[in-house]
Amino acid sequence: AFAIGAERLTPRPGNVLSQSDSLKLLVLVHNATLDPASARASLRAAFSVLQDGKVVAKGKDQTFDTAGAAPTVGPIALTPFAPGRYLARVEIIDEVSKTVVVRETPFEVTAPTPGR
């Protein structure tokens, strides 16, 4: 497991999770453009989970005025997710430089293992 502050992050081989698990998404953002007038950044992070190209879960947009940030969402209970393949997506919008960066990670949800 990894630790970031008080948070413990446990990687899953192959990004395979059970419906009895929960999902937490985290991204580290750095080097946002600073507004010359205010010396502040203007970042927005939007998390979503997709299946077959359709959004099945969406977090609230998060905003930051610093050059670095660590947006996170979760835990997201996977109980209502049907077994199958999904895509976790984060979109980072830098309002000062007018750039958008999208990162995606596939994961799989499986039925719970009996006795687990």
Backbone bond lengths (Angstrom), bond angles and torsions (degrees), N, CA, C in turn:
res aa  C-N    CA-C-N  psi(-1)  N-CA   C-N-CA  omega(-1)  CA-C   N-CA-C  phi
1 A - - - 1.452 - - 1.524 109.41 -
2 F 1.312 114.96 152.92 1.454 122.29 176.45 1.522 107.80 -107.93
3 A 1.311 116.63 154.46 1.463 120.55 176.68 1.517 109.02 -124.83
4 I 1.320 115.91 131.28 1.459 123.16 171.78 1.520 105.02 -125.96
5 G 1.319 115.59 105.86 1.456 119.35 -172.49 1.518 108.67 62.99
6 A 1.319 116.91 -129.21 1.462 121.70 178.91 1.530 112.62 -88.10
7 E 1.323 116.58 -5.84 1.467 121.40 -177.96 1.518 111.15 -83.00
8 R 1.323 116.93 131.86 1.466 122.17 173.54 1.519 107.89 -105.31
9 L 1.325 115.69 126.15 1.454 121.84 -179.20 1.526 108.24 -110.85
10 T 1.321 115.98 125.56 1.454 121.01 -179.01 1.516 108.86 -112.50
11 P 1.336 117.57 111.86 1.466 119.22 178.70 1.529 110.67 -69.30
12 R 1.302 116.68 150.42 1.462 122.78 178.68 1.518 108.60 -116.57
13 P 1.326 118.01 125.07 1.472 119.82 177.88 1.527 110.74 -55.41
14 G 1.318 115.83 128.72 1.459 120.75 177.89 1.513 114.37 68.98
15 N 1.345 117.67 8.48 1.471 122.03 -177.48 1.532 111.50 53.70
16 V 1.337 116.62 41.77 1.463 122.32 178.52 1.524 108.31 -101.54
17 L 1.330 115.49 122.87 1.457 122.99 -178.79 1.524 109.64 -123.96
18 S 1.311 116.32 153.61 1.460 122.14 176.75 1.531 109.28 -93.53
19 Q 1.319 116.16 158.28 1.469 119.76 175.30 1.528 110.84 -60.61
20 S 1.318 118.00 -21.92 1.468 120.85 179.50 1.533 111.83 -82.95
21 D 1.336 117.55 -5.39 1.467 122.09 178.33 1.525 110.98 -88.87
22 S 1.319 114.57 175.28 1.464 120.51 171.44 1.523 107.43 -128.62
23 L 1.311 115.13 159.85 1.456 122.67 -175.59 1.513 109.02 -117.95
24 K 1.335 116.31 135.07 1.455 121.57 173.80 1.518 107.11 -126.41
25 L 1.312 117.13 129.78 1.460 122.71 -178.87 1.519 109.45 -110.86
26 L 1.330 115.53 137.01 1.456 122.35 -178.63 1.517 108.29 -142.87
27 V 1.308 116.21 139.12 1.471 121.04 174.94 1.529 107.71 -136.30
28 L 1.323 115.17 142.38 1.462 120.28 176.41 1.524 108.15 -103.60
29 V 1.317 116.11 126.62 1.460 122.72 -177.77 1.527 107.80 -115.28
30 H 1.327 115.82 135.97 1.462 118.80 179.01 1.526 109.93 -143.71
31 N 1.305 115.31 160.80 1.470 123.49 176.29 1.525 114.30 63.64
32 A 1.316 117.33 36.04 1.465 119.22 173.96 1.528 108.85 -64.72
33 T 1.312 115.98 149.92 1.463 121.33 179.15 1.528 109.34 -72.17
34 L 1.316 115.49 135.24 1.460 120.42 177.39 1.520 109.73 -95.10
35 D 1.317 116.29 140.04 1.456 122.45 175.72 1.527 107.61 -69.74
36 P 1.330 118.68 124.86 1.472 120.15 -178.04 1.530 113.34 -60.28
37 A 1.318 117.34 -31.59 1.467 120.53 -177.53 1.526 112.43 -74.63
38 S 1.335 117.41 -38.45 1.460 120.35 -174.79 1.526 113.64 -109.09
39 A 1.332 117.10 -12.86 1.472 122.97 -175.03 1.529 111.38 60.45
40 R 1.332 116.25 27.09 1.470 122.02 178.85 1.522 109.01 -120.00
41 A 1.316 114.36 152.54 1.465 120.51 174.43 1.526 108.45 -89.69
42 S 1.310 116.41 171.17 1.468 122.33 174.10 1.523 106.88 -144.51
43 L 1.343 115.38 91.77 1.459 122.51 -178.21 1.521 110.86 -110.32
44 R 1.327 114.68 147.62 1.468 120.37 172.92 1.522 107.12 -133.29
45 A 1.331 116.56 133.08 1.465 122.56 178.01 1.519 108.57 -116.71
46 A 1.332 115.80 131.81 1.471 121.66 179.39 1.529 108.59 -128.57
47 F 1.334 116.76 116.74 1.459 122.81 178.76 1.521 110.03 -99.30
48 S 1.330 116.48 144.13 1.468 120.75 173.18 1.521 108.97 -151.74
49 V 1.331 114.44 160.34 1.465 122.43 174.42 1.516 106.10 -122.12
50 L 1.339 115.60 130.48 1.464 121.18 -177.98 1.526 110.63 -120.67
51 Q 1.319 114.47 150.62 1.464 121.70 170.24 1.518 106.45 -135.36
52 D 1.322 115.84 126.71 1.464 121.81 -177.79 1.532 112.11 52.84
53 G 1.346 115.98 37.83 1.456 121.24 177.12 1.515 115.52 80.35
54 K 1.337 117.65 0.08 1.475 121.22 -179.33 1.527 109.79 -109.20
55 V 1.336 116.49 137.75 1.460 121.65 178.96 1.527 108.86 -70.46
56 V 1.348 115.84 124.34 1.464 121.07 177.72 1.525 111.61 -110.88
57 A 1.335 116.99 -13.49 1.469 121.59 175.84 1.522 107.16 -157.03
58 K 1.338 115.13 144.28 1.468 119.74 -179.37 1.518 107.99 -144.50
59 G 1.332 115.61 134.09 1.459 120.88 175.73 1.514 110.76 -88.27
60 K 1.323 115.82 166.01 1.463 120.60 174.39 1.525 108.52 -70.56
61 D 1.326 116.23 141.40 1.461 119.96 175.91 1.526 109.14 -61.13
62 Q 1.326 115.64 142.83 1.460 122.08 178.67 1.523 108.47 -118.35
63 T 1.319 117.09 138.96 1.462 120.80 -179.51 1.527 109.99 -119.13
64 F 1.336 114.34 149.80 1.459 121.45 -178.64 1.523 108.47 -142.00
65 D 1.335 116.39 146.35 1.458 119.87 177.92 1.531 111.35 -117.60
66 T 1.325 116.06 24.63 1.455 122.52 179.04 1.530 109.34 -116.59
67 A 1.333 116.75 159.60 1.471 121.20 -179.02 1.521 112.27 -70.79
68 G 1.327 117.44 -20.83 1.459 122.65 176.76 1.513 110.07 -128.32
69 A 1.331 116.21 147.70 1.464 120.37 -179.28 1.529 109.08 -156.05
70 A 1.325 116.02 163.92 1.463 121.92 177.57 1.531 109.40 -133.39
71 P 1.331 117.24 71.61 1.458 119.53 178.12 1.527 111.18 -62.82
72 T 1.316 116.12 144.30 1.461 121.98 -179.95 1.521 109.65 -146.66
73 V 1.306 115.76 155.51 1.453 121.63 174.52 1.528 107.71 -143.44
74 G 1.310 115.74 142.51 1.458 119.98 177.66 1.511 110.78 123.01
75 P 1.296 115.66 177.17 1.457 126.88 7.05 1.531 112.54 -73.06
76 I 1.318 113.98 141.87 1.460 122.27 176.84 1.525 106.95 -105.19
77 A 1.331 117.42 114.75 1.466 120.90 178.28 1.521 109.04 -65.00
78 L 1.322 116.97 131.34 1.461 121.02 -179.04 1.524 112.65 -94.06
79 T 1.321 117.63 2.50 1.468 122.01 179.52 1.527 112.55 -52.50
80 P 1.336 119.84 -44.55 1.462 118.49 -179.20 1.538 114.70 -79.10
81 F 1.318 118.03 -5.65 1.464 121.48 -179.55 1.527 109.54 -81.67
82 A 1.313 116.69 126.49 1.470 120.82 176.06 1.526 108.64 -69.08
83 P 1.328 117.62 148.62 1.461 118.75 174.47 1.524 110.35 -54.24
84 G 1.315 116.30 138.74 1.458 120.88 -179.86 1.505 111.54 155.15
85 R 1.322 115.20 -172.94 1.466 122.44 -178.42 1.530 109.77 -97.83
86 Y 1.331 114.59 140.68 1.456 122.40 -178.20 1.519 109.43 -134.30
87 L 1.320 114.95 170.24 1.450 121.63 178.08 1.530 108.16 -132.86
88 A 1.337 116.47 120.81 1.464 121.17 173.85 1.523 106.85 -89.36
89 R 1.322 116.69 130.21 1.465 121.11 -176.30 1.527 109.45 -130.34
90 V 1.342 114.24 139.92 1.459 120.21 169.94 1.515 107.04 -128.15
91 E 1.301 114.96 136.07 1.465 122.18 176.36 1.520 107.07 -117.05
92 I 1.337 116.11 122.20 1.465 121.94 178.31 1.518 108.02 -108.28
93 I 1.322 115.97 121.52 1.458 121.71 -179.24 1.523 108.11 -110.74
94 D 1.334 116.00 121.82 1.457 122.12 175.09 1.527 105.93 -98.20
95 E 1.320 116.19 104.13 1.463 121.50 -175.41 1.528 112.06 -69.19
96 V 1.327 118.82 -25.12 1.464 121.19 -179.08 1.528 110.05 -74.72
97 S 1.330 117.07 -49.79 1.472 120.15 -178.61 1.528 112.68 -87.94
98 K 1.329 116.46 -6.33 1.471 122.00 -179.31 1.536 111.09 60.54
99 T 1.341 116.31 39.45 1.464 120.42 177.47 1.526 109.97 -113.93
100 V 1.324 114.40 153.80 1.461 121.76 178.57 1.527 107.74 -129.53
101 V 1.323 115.74 131.78 1.457 121.70 175.95 1.526 107.10 -121.35
102 V 1.337 115.85 129.13 1.464 121.32 179.11 1.523 108.39 -117.90
103 R 1.322 116.19 132.04 1.464 121.65 174.96 1.521 107.57 -125.85
104 E 1.343 115.06 138.70 1.458 121.01 -178.21 1.525 109.65 -131.78
105 T 1.324 115.67 145.22 1.450 122.05 176.69 1.523 109.01 -137.20
106 P 1.327 117.88 124.22 1.465 119.43 177.33 1.525 110.91 -77.46
107 F 1.315 115.38 150.68 1.459 121.07 172.15 1.516 108.41 -149.98
108 E 1.321 114.56 164.93 1.465 120.46 -178.07 1.518 109.36 -124.91
109 V 1.328 115.90 141.07 1.462 122.11 174.64 1.526 106.57 -110.56
110 T 1.334 115.65 130.76 1.463 120.97 178.76 1.529 109.26 -117.05
111 A 1.311 116.60 161.55 1.467 121.40 175.03 1.523 108.02 -64.70
112 P 1.342 117.57 148.93 1.472 119.60 -179.62 1.525 111.35 -61.69
113 T 1.305 114.75 144.27 1.455 121.25 176.67 1.519 108.70 -78.68
114 P 1.348 119.14 129.65 1.485 120.06 178.57 1.522 110.84 -55.66
115 G 1.330 115.39 137.83 1.451 121.32 178.66 1.519 113.87 83.45
116 R 1.308 116.76 4.00 1.466 119.67 -179.61 1.491 111.02 -98.52
